[in-house]
Amino acid sequence: MGSAVETFCGQAFGAKHFPVVGLVLQRAVLLCLLTCGLPLALWLRADWLMMRVMGQQPEVVALAAPFVRRLSPGLCMWAFITCIKNYLSSQGVVAPLTVVASVCTAATPLFNHVFMFQLGWGVLGAAVAYNLLQLLEVLLLVGAMVWLHLYGQETGCRTWNGFSTQAFRGWGEYMQIALPSAAAICLDWWTYEAVVLIAGTLPDAKVQLGAMGLAFDTHALLFMVVEGFSVAAATRVSNELGAGRGRAARFAALVCLGLGMAAPLGASAGLLSAPRQWAGLFTKDSNITSLVVALMPVLTLSNLADSVVSVSSGVLRGSGRQELAFKVNLAVYWFLGLPLAAYLALRNHMGAMGLWLAMGFASALQAVILLGGILQFDWPEEARKALRRVAASEEAGMLASAEAADASGAGTAAIIAAEVAERGEGSAATATALTAAVAAVAVTAETQSRQRRGSLEAAAGHVMLHAGLGSRHGVHEPLLTAEHIT
């Protein structure tokens, strides 16, 4: 749900509609906190779900269920973390995010050591440590927002203008982007969770799960190398589309895709050259190590495909086309990848190797489909959609707020004039002047209101393109950009 912040905030920031950016953040936090209710309710029944629905072994449930329940506070804090991170990155503010991530990463071993070993809380101590680390990250990110507001932005360009009741408006427009985005991410994550559940039903589950866990950690490490390019793609594409520059958005997307595909090559080569040494850093179990060594070639190839998928997803988030990712994830992972994984692992008795072969094939197919779809985008039309999206967000919040302020100003002037006339304070000319001021304020408020509506209608309408030049891929630029409309 929070990933839609990249779309709305990035495009609003590119269009220079700065107050909308902060308004979207508040709206996103509210919706994300409401969304936490469903998983929290399920986590309370984690033991029953794992035993009766998922068919997990009792020794696994005995550790996993209490651990999951104690993660509940961290889930709510993660809602804040996701929204604030996307809020900052959509404005190109990444240095504070790097500092926050570095501090939390450095603190993680210390927190885990204290609560797991020093206090003797074991696995449950890891959950407590996680919650405290999440709280630390929230506080640091809020501090980054304060720093940005006070020192990083000029007065007229500040994106945070305080809390507003307008955050309770415009939920429909936000949900149109957020729901497909959330569904796409959930389908992706749940696929790998389902793979772990399948691994838990295999013979010798301890070795299979141990190898799968180490493989997932390796996959996540390689994924993080590329995730930065995914965030950059979402930021640059959304900013350029918000500014009405379709061709620049296409160029930014292609650059990020190229860098994202090249980034993991070095790390993948290193893992292929020393897989046993890598596995030995995490476990002393020879059976798990041998299985990880066998999985490494498939794992690295799968990660190369996932690199394309990750950056492509960033491009889709920046352009507000998350529904494409949802459709592809549903078809490729759930209709093809998971059934194939279950067949290879259970029916063909290939175990963890069968699981990774199936997921690698699904990732490669997903990469081809997403990349082909992005190359077919009509980028000038995407720029028009972005302008209409920003206009809708502003109409939902900022217009109502501004009209309320205008009405408040006119009402205040009228009250003052009435009090002066009633008390007889000042001359008759003073009362007459105040009455005239009331009329002037009312006329000004109505004029400004009409101008705002006109601007919003213009932004929501079609943007003219250069006549006589046709292209599907953004060869030309809109004559009207967000700057002109503003």
C-alpha positions as CSV (number, residue, x, y, z in Angstrom):
1,M,0.0,0.0,0.0
2,G,2.9,2.4,0.7
3,S,4.5,1.8,-2.6
4,A,1.9,4.1,-4.3
5,V,3.6,7.0,-2.5
6,E,6.4,6.7,-5.1
7,T,3.8,7.3,-7.8
8,F,1.8,10.1,-6.3
9,C,4.6,12.0,-4.5
10,G,7.1,11.6,-7.3
11,Q,4.7,12.9,-10.0
12,A,3.5,15.7,-7.7
13,F,7.1,16.7,-6.9
14,G,8.0,16.7,-10.6
15,A,4.9,18.9,-11.4
16,K,6.1,21.3,-8.6
17,H,2.8,20.8,-6.7
18,F,4.8,20.6,-3.4
19,P,1.9,20.7,-0.8
20,V,0.4,17.6,-2.5
21,V,3.5,15.6,-1.6
22,G,3.1,16.0,2.1
23,L,-0.7,15.4,1.8
24,V,-0.1,12.1,0.0
25,L,2.2,11.0,2.8
26,Q,-0.4,11.5,5.5
27,R,-3.0,9.8,3.3
28,A,-0.7,6.8,2.8
29,V,0.2,6.4,6.5
30,L,-3.5,6.3,7.4
31,L,-4.3,3.7,4.8
32,C,-1.3,1.6,5.6
33,L,-2.1,1.5,9.3
34,L,-5.7,0.4,8.5
35,T,-4.3,-2.3,6.2
36,C,-2.2,-3.7,9.1
37,G,-5.4,-4.9,10.8
38,L,-5.8,-8.0,8.7
39,P,-2.3,-9.5,9.0
40,L,-2.3,-8.7,12.8
41,A,-5.6,-10.6,13.2
42,L,-4.1,-13.6,11.3
43,W,-0.9,-13.5,13.4
44,L,-2.9,-13.9,16.5
45,R,-3.9,-17.3,15.2
46,A,-0.5,-18.2,13.7
47,D,-0.2,-21.5,15.5
48,W,-3.6,-22.8,14.4
49,L,-2.9,-21.6,10.8
50,M,0.5,-23.2,10.6
51,M,-0.7,-26.5,12.0
52,R,-4.1,-26.9,10.4
53,V,-3.9,-24.9,7.2
54,M,-0.3,-25.0,6.2
55,G,0.5,-28.5,7.6
56,Q,3.8,-27.5,9.2
57,Q,5.6,-29.8,11.6
58,P,5.0,-29.1,15.4
59,E,8.6,-28.3,16.2
60,V,8.5,-25.6,13.5
61,V,5.2,-24.1,14.8
62,A,6.5,-24.1,18.4
63,L,9.2,-21.6,17.4
64,A,7.5,-19.7,14.5
65,A,4.1,-18.9,16.0
66,P,5.3,-17.0,19.2
67,F,7.9,-15.2,17.1
68,V,5.3,-14.0,14.6
69,R,3.0,-12.7,17.3
70,R,5.8,-10.7,18.9
71,L,6.5,-9.0,15.6
72,S,3.1,-7.2,15.6
73,P,4.4,-3.8,16.8
74,G,7.1,-3.9,14.2
75,L,4.5,-4.3,11.5
76,C,2.8,-1.1,12.4
77,M,6.1,0.8,12.6
78,W,6.9,-0.6,9.2
79,A,3.9,1.2,7.8
80,F,5.5,4.5,8.8
81,I,8.9,3.4,7.6
82,T,7.7,2.5,4.1
83,C,5.7,5.7,3.6
84,I,8.4,8.0,4.9
85,K,11.2,6.3,2.9
86,N,9.1,6.6,-0.3
87,Y,8.2,10.2,0.5
88,L,11.9,11.2,0.8
89,S,13.2,9.2,-2.1
90,S,10.5,10.5,-4.4
91,Q,12.0,14.0,-3.8
92,G,15.5,12.7,-4.6
93,V,16.5,12.9,-0.9
94,V,18.6,9.7,-0.5
95,A,21.6,10.7,1.7
96,P,19.5,10.7,5.0
97,L,18.1,7.3,4.0
98,T,21.6,5.9,3.6
99,V,22.6,7.2,7.0
100,V,19.5,5.8,8.6
101,A,20.1,2.4,6.9
102,S,23.7,2.4,8.0
103,V,22.9,3.1,11.6
104,C,20.2,0.5,11.8
105,T,22.4,-2.1,10.1
106,A,25.2,-1.5,12.5
107,A,22.9,-1.7,15.5
108,T,21.3,-5.0,14.4
109,P,24.0,-7.4,15.6
110,L,24.2,-5.5,18.9
111,F,20.5,-5.6,19.5
112,N,20.2,-9.3,18.5
113,H,23.2,-10.3,20.7
114,V,21.8,-8.5,23.7
115,F,18.3,-9.9,23.5
116,M,19.0,-13.3,22.1
117,F,22.1,-14.3,24.1
118,Q,22.8,-11.8,26.9
119,L,19.3,-11.9,28.2
120,G,18.8,-15.5,27.0
121,W,15.5,-14.9,25.2
122,G,16.6,-16.9,22.1
123,V,14.3,-16.6,19.1
124,L,11.8,-14.4,20.9
125,G,14.6,-12.0,21.7
126,A,15.2,-11.6,18.0
127,A,11.5,-10.4,17.7
128,V,12.1,-7.9,20.5
129,A,15.3,-6.7,18.9
130,Y,13.5,-6.3,15.6
131,N,10.7,-4.1,17.1
132,L,13.3,-1.9,18.8
133,L,15.2,-1.5,15.6
134,Q,12.0,-0.6,13.8
135,L,11.3,2.1,16.4
136,L,14.8,3.4,16.0
137,E,14.4,3.6,12.3
138,V,11.1,5.5,12.6
139,L,12.6,8.1,14.9
140,L,15.6,8.6,12.6
141,L,13.4,9.0,9.6
142,V,11.2,11.5,11.3
143,G,14.4,13.4,12.2
144,A,15.3,13.3,8.5
145,M,12.0,14.8,7.7
146,V,12.5,17.6,10.2
147,W,16.0,18.3,8.8
148,L,14.6,18.4,5.3
149,H,11.8,20.8,6.3
150,L,14.1,23.2,8.2
151,Y,17.3,23.1,6.2
152,G,16.8,21.2,2.9
153,Q,13.9,23.1,1.3
154,E,13.1,26.8,0.8
155,T,9.9,28.1,2.2
156,G,8.0,28.0,-1.1
157,C,9.2,24.5,-2.0
158,R,8.4,22.8,1.3
159,T,6.5,19.6,0.9
160,W,5.4,19.3,4.5
161,N,2.8,21.9,5.6
162,G,1.6,20.2,8.8
163,F,-1.2,17.8,9.5
164,S,-4.4,18.3,7.5
165,T,-7.9,16.8,7.6
166,Q,-7.6,16.7,3.8
167,A,-5.7,13.5,4.2
168,F,-9.0,11.8,4.8
169,R,-10.0,12.8,1.2
170,G,-8.9,11.4,-2.1
171,W,-8.7,7.8,-0.8
172,G,-10.3,6.5,-4.0
173,E,-7.6,7.9,-6.3
174,Y,-4.9,6.6,-4.0
175,M,-6.4,3.1,-3.8
176,Q,-6.7,2.8,-7.6
177,I,-2.8,2.8,-7.7
178,A,-2.2,1.3,-4.2
179,L,-4.3,-1.9,-4.5
180,P,-2.7,-3.2,-7.7
181,S,0.7,-2.3,-6.3
182,A,0.1,-4.0,-3.0
183,A,-1.3,-7.1,-4.8
184,A,1.7,-7.3,-7.1
185,I,4.2,-7.1,-4.2
186,C,2.2,-9.6,-2.1
187,L,2.0,-12.1,-5.0
188,D,5.8,-11.8,-5.4
189,W,6.6,-12.2,-1.7
190,W,3.9,-14.8,-1.0
191,T,5.4,-16.9,-3.8
192,Y,8.7,-17.3,-2.0
193,E,6.8,-17.9,1.3
194,A,4.9,-20.6,-0.4
195,V,8.2,-22.1,-1.7
196,V,9.4,-22.2,1.9
197,L,6.2,-23.9,3.0
198,I,6.7,-26.6,0.3
199,A,10.3,-27.0,1.5
200,G,9.0,-27.6,5.0
201,T,7.0,-30.7,3.8
202,L,10.0,-32.3,2.1
203,P,11.8,-35.3,3.6
204,D,14.8,-34.2,5.7
205,A,13.1,-30.8,6.2
206,K,15.8,-29.5,8.4
207,V,18.4,-29.6,5.7
208,Q,16.0,-28.5,3.0
209,L,14.8,-25.5,5.0
210,G,18.4,-24.6,6.1
211,A,19.6,-24.6,2.5
212,M,16.6,-22.6,1.3
213,G,17.0,-20.1,4.1
214,L,20.7,-19.6,3.2
215,A,19.8,-19.4,-0.5
216,F,17.1,-16.8,0.2
217,D,19.6,-14.7,2.3
218,T,22.0,-14.8,-0.7
219,H,19.2,-13.9,-3.1
220,A,18.2,-11.0,-0.9
221,L,21.8,-9.7,-0.7
222,L,22.1,-9.7,-4.4
223,F,18.7,-8.2,-4.7
224,M,19.7,-5.2,-2.6
225,V,22.4,-4.4,-5.0
226,V,19.7,-3.8,-7.7
227,E,17.0,-2.4,-5.5
228,G,18.8,1.0,-5.5
229,F,18.3,1.2,-9.2
230,S,14.7,0.2,-8.8
231,V,14.1,3.2,-6.4
232,A,16.1,5.5,-8.8
233,A,13.9,4.4,-11.7
234,A,10.7,5.1,-9.7
235,T,11.9,8.5,-8.7
236,R,13.3,9.7,-12.0
237,V,10.4,8.3,-14.1
238,S,7.8,9.8,-11.8
239,N,9.5,13.2,-11.6
240,E,9.9,13.4,-15.4
241,L,6.3,12.3,-16.1
242,G,5.0,14.8,-13.4
243,A,6.9,17.5,-15.2
244,G,5.3,16.5,-18.5
245,R,8.6,15.2,-20.1
246,G,7.8,11.8,-21.6
247,R,11.0,11.4,-23.6
248,A,13.1,12.1,-20.5
249,A,11.1,9.6,-18.5
250,R,11.8,6.9,-21.2
251,F,15.5,7.7,-21.2
252,A,15.7,7.5,-17.4
253,A,13.9,4.1,-17.5
254,L,16.3,2.7,-20.1
255,V,19.4,3.9,-18.2
256,C,18.2,2.4,-14.9
257,L,17.3,-0.9,-16.7
258,G,20.8,-1.1,-18.2
259,L,22.5,-0.3,-14.9
260,G,20.3,-2.7,-13.0
261,M,21.2,-5.6,-15.3
262,A,24.9,-4.9,-15.1
263,A,25.1,-4.3,-11.3
264,P,24.8,-7.9,-10.0
265,L,27.2,-9.5,-12.5
266,G,30.3,-9.0,-10.3
267,A,28.7,-10.3,-7.2
268,S,27.3,-13.3,-9.1
269,A,30.7,-14.2,-10.5
270,G,32.2,-14.1,-7.0
271,L,29.6,-16.4,-5.6
272,L,30.0,-18.9,-8.5
273,S,33.8,-18.9,-7.9
274,A,33.6,-19.7,-4.2
275,P,30.2,-21.2,-3.2
276,R,31.4,-23.5,-0.5
277,Q,33.4,-20.7,1.2
278,W,30.3,-18.5,1.1
279,A,28.0,-21.2,2.6
280,G,30.7,-21.9,5.3
281,L,30.2,-18.3,6.6
282,F,26.7,-19.2,7.7
283,T,26.7,-22.9,8.7
284,K,28.9,-25.7,9.7
285,D,26.5,-28.4,8.6
286,S,28.1,-30.2,5.7
287,N,24.7,-31.4,4.2
288,I,23.4,-27.9,4.1
289,T,26.6,-26.6,2.6
290,S,26.7,-29.2,-0.1
291,L,23.1,-28.4,-1.1
292,V,23.8,-24.7,-1.2
293,V,26.8,-25.3,-3.5
294,A,24.6,-27.3,-5.9
295,L,22.0,-24.5,-5.8
296,M,24.4,-21.6,-6.5
297,P,24.4,-21.7,-10.3
298,V,20.6,-21.7,-10.5
299,L,20.4,-19.1,-7.8
300,T,22.7,-16.6,-9.6
301,L,20.9,-17.0,-12.9
302,S,17.6,-16.5,-11.2
303,N,18.9,-13.3,-9.6
304,L,20.0,-11.9,-12.9
305,A,16.4,-12.3,-14.1
306,D,15.1,-10.8,-10.9
307,S,17.3,-7.8,-11.5
308,V,15.4,-7.0,-14.6
309,V,12.1,-7.6,-12.8
310,S,13.1,-5.3,-9.9
311,V,14.1,-2.3,-12.1
312,S,11.1,-2.8,-14.3
313,S,8.9,-2.7,-11.3
314,G,10.4,0.6,-10.3
315,V,9.6,2.0,-13.8
316,L,6.0,0.8,-13.4
317,R,5.7,2.4,-10.0
318,G,7.0,5.7,-11.3
319,S,4.5,5.7,-14.2
320,G,1.6,4.4,-12.1
321,R,1.2,1.2,-14.1
322,Q,1.3,-1.2,-11.2
323,E,-1.6,-3.2,-12.6
324,L,0.7,-4.6,-15.3
325,A,3.0,-6.0,-12.6
326,F,0.0,-7.5,-10.8
327,K,-1.3,-9.3,-13.9
328,V,2.2,-10.7,-14.8
329,N,3.0,-11.8,-11.2
330,L,-0.4,-13.6,-10.9
331,A,0.0,-15.4,-14.2
332,V,3.7,-16.2,-14.1
333,Y,4.2,-17.1,-10.4
334,W,0.9,-18.5,-9.3
335,F,-0.4,-20.1,-12.5
336,L,3.0,-21.4,-13.6
337,G,5.9,-21.0,-11.2
338,L,4.3,-22.5,-8.0
339,P,2.6,-25.5,-9.6
340,L,5.9,-26.3,-11.5
341,A,7.9,-25.9,-8.2
342,A,5.5,-28.3,-6.4
343,Y,5.7,-30.8,-9.2
344,L,9.5,-30.8,-9.5
345,A,10.1,-30.8,-5.7
346,L,7.4,-33.3,-4.6
347,R,6.6,-35.5,-7.6
348,N,10.0,-35.6,-9.2
349,H,11.7,-35.7,-5.8
350,M,14.2,-32.9,-6.8
351,G,13.8,-31.1,-3.4
352,A,15.2,-27.6,-3.1
353,M,16.8,-27.8,-6.6
354,G,13.4,-28.3,-8.1
355,L,12.0,-25.3,-6.2
356,W,14.8,-23.0,-7.4
357,L,14.6,-24.3,-11.0
358,A,10.9,-23.5,-11.2
359,M,11.3,-20.0,-9.6
360,G,14.2,-19.2,-11.8
361,F,12.2,-20.1,-14.9
362,A,9.3,-18.0,-13.7
363,S,11.5,-15.0,-13.0
364,A,13.1,-15.2,-16.5
365,L,9.6,-15.2,-18.1
366,Q,8.4,-12.4,-15.9
367,A,11.5,-10.3,-16.9
368,V,10.8,-10.8,-20.6
369,I,7.1,-9.8,-20.3
370,L,7.7,-6.7,-18.2
371,L,10.6,-5.5,-20.3
372,G,8.6,-5.9,-23.4
373,G,5.6,-4.1,-22.0
374,I,7.8,-1.1,-20.9
375,L,9.3,-0.8,-24.3
376,Q,5.8,-0.5,-25.8
377,F,4.7,2.4,-23.5
378,D,3.3,5.5,-25.1
379,W,5.4,7.9,-23.0
380,P,3.6,11.1,-24.0
381,E,0.3,9.5,-23.0
382,E,1.9,8.5,-19.7
383,A,2.9,12.1,-19.1
384,R,-0.7,13.2,-19.7
385,K,-1.9,10.6,-17.2
386,A,0.6,11.8,-14.6
387,L,-0.7,15.4,-15.0
388,R,-4.3,14.2,-14.6
389,R,-3.3,12.2,-11.5
390,V,-1.6,15.1,-9.8
391,A,-4.6,17.3,-10.6
392,A,-7.0,14.8,-9.0
393,S,-4.8,14.7,-5.9
394,E,-4.7,18.4,-5.6
395,E,-8.4,18.8,-6.2
396,A,-9.1,16.3,-3.5
397,G,-7.1,18.1,-0.9
398,M,-5.5,21.4,-1.6
399,L,-8.4,23.1,-3.4
400,A,-10.8,22.4,-0.5
401,S,-8.2,23.7,1.9
402,A,-7.5,26.9,0.0
403,E,-11.2,27.6,-0.4
404,A,-11.7,27.2,3.3
405,A,-8.9,29.6,4.0
406,D,-10.5,32.2,1.6
407,A,-13.9,31.8,3.3
408,S,-12.2,32.1,6.7
409,G,-10.5,35.4,5.6
410,A,-13.7,36.9,4.3
411,G,-15.6,35.8,7.4
412,T,-13.1,37.4,9.7
413,A,-13.3,40.7,7.9
414,A,-17.0,40.7,8.1
415,I,-17.0,40.1,11.8
416,I,-14.6,42.9,12.4
417,A,-16.7,45.3,10.4
418,A,-19.9,44.3,12.3
419,E,-18.2,44.8,15.6
420,V,-16.9,48.3,14.7
421,A,-20.3,49.4,13.5
422,E,-22.1,48.0,16.6
423,R,-19.7,49.5,19.2
424,G,-19.5,52.8,17.4
425,E,-15.7,52.6,17.5
426,G,-14.0,54.8,14.9
427,S,-15.7,57.0,12.3
428,A,-18.4,56.1,9.9
429,A,-15.8,56.2,7.2
430,T,-13.9,53.4,8.9
431,A,-16.9,51.2,9.0
432,T,-17.6,51.9,5.3
433,A,-14.0,51.1,4.5
434,L,-14.2,47.8,6.3
435,T,-17.5,46.9,4.5
436,A,-15.8,47.6,1.2
437,A,-12.9,45.4,2.3
438,V,-15.3,42.6,3.0
439,A,-16.7,42.8,-0.5
440,A,-13.2,42.9,-2.0
441,V,-12.1,39.9,-0.1
442,A,-15.2,38.0,-1.1
443,V,-14.7,38.9,-4.8
444,T,-11.0,37.9,-4.6
445,A,-11.8,34.6,-2.9
446,E,-14.3,33.8,-5.7
447,T,-11.8,34.8,-8.4
448,Q,-9.0,32.7,-6.9
449,S,-11.4,29.7,-6.5
450,R,-12.3,29.9,-10.2
451,Q,-8.7,30.2,-11.2
452,R,-7.8,27.1,-9.2
453,R,-10.7,25.2,-10.7
454,G,-9.5,26.3,-14.2
455,S,-6.0,25.2,-13.5
456,L,-7.2,21.8,-12.2
457,E,-9.4,21.4,-15.2
458,A,-6.6,22.3,-17.6
459,A,-4.3,19.8,-15.8
460,A,-6.9,17.1,-16.0
461,G,-7.5,17.7,-19.7
462,H,-5.4,16.6,-22.7
463,V,-1.9,18.0,-23.1
464,M,-1.2,19.2,-26.6
465,L,1.7,17.6,-28.5
466,H,3.7,18.9,-31.4
467,A,1.6,18.7,-34.5
468,G,2.7,16.5,-37.4
469,L,5.1,14.4,-35.4
470,G,4.0,10.9,-34.4
471,S,5.8,8.5,-32.1
472,R,4.9,5.7,-29.7
473,H,8.0,6.2,-27.6
474,G,8.1,9.8,-26.7
475,V,10.1,11.4,-29.5
476,H,8.4,14.7,-28.9
477,E,7.6,16.6,-25.8
478,P,4.3,18.1,-24.5
479,L,3.8,21.8,-25.3
480,L,2.1,22.2,-21.9
481,T,4.0,21.0,-18.9
482,A,3.2,21.2,-15.3
483,E,5.2,24.5,-15.1
484,H,2.9,26.1,-17.7
485,I,-0.2,24.9,-15.9
486,T,1.0,26.2,-12.6
